[in-house]
Amino acid sequence: MSVIGARTMTVLTYRGKKYTQNKEVSQCEQPILLTYRGVEVMSKRIQEAIAAEKV
């Protein structure tokens, strides 16, 4: 018994033009989670600015 997987190509849109993704998708053991740390970075900069004013 053989299993044949259908490969779907992802269509990407950039500035109104459509592109087809042609790279192989790697099979990771664990998914990679991306996080946005903008709030933490800004609060650190604000705290540093306040500390600099106090001096």
Secondary structure, DSSP 4 states (H G I P E B T S, - for coil): ----PPPPPPEEEETTEEEE--SPPP--SSPPPP---HHHHHHHHHHHHHHHHH-
